[in-house]
């Protein structure tokens, strides 16, 4: 187990994670100040995952063309350039285009980081390794909203922080050694679409987890503002969500080693639905901080457990295709989540956010149980 290599890769990705964590509340609050509706804010947030979807199928070919590390470094620098453009333009219409480009350039960072982590993890320790990986990634995301409470949303400072995060990611990756790219084993699963036929429940779990996270990060500030909470508290609520990743991803990973990733996916989905139901009931109480920590852990935990299950079931080219498919579904979840939540909030009021979150996780549970019954009938 090469903990030094895993730590270096994760530290690099945590840097760009901080930039991402800062960007969600920053854009939402700036667009709200400009008088944009929740639906428009959600649509803007969907541009980034649309970029993920567009680029997912091209990442393996890009790695073979320029190499894994070179691609990751180039994408980090391109991400810094995108935030420079966003800060310079200060135009919500132009932000739609640039946020799409951010999605395109960060996708290889997601895919390569997960491939590297899964490849470094021995089977008996895969749960804890991915727990450590996502804990450190969660620390990056938590740092973003926390920094926003310090620097505010005015001027160049929040954009400068994001730019520094991406540049730091590029520097750390350049300093790392022994970073291999995709390892082809001569097998074929038919690419991203072929993998979808092998593990549809896993891919749906990724979609739901993406919708959970991106809807919550984009629209929880709007939900909280409707209850009269100040801007500093809204940013702190997003930090509380990320604290769940920091505190609980490793325990979730250890549980996955005992009971399996599939069981933990069901547990995390059920817990996320329960937290969503509690959200409007407790938003103005102190208990909401505990709910947000748990919700952040289990909401993203659905994705972590899906990664553990992916690594236990697939390797080689199938693992490559699976990671690319995960990126595609993560992007699709981001497109489904924020706009649908924003539209429901616009039609039904703030309650729309928890309704959408709870509904998505209940549907995931129903689909997972359906697949379990289908497998038993097929085996019988």
Helices and strands as residue ranges (DSSP letters): H 3-33, H 38-56, H 59-66, H 68-89, H 92-120, G 123-125, H 126-151, H 157-175, H 191-198, H 200-225, H 231-259, H 261-282, H 288-313, H 316-348, H 351-379
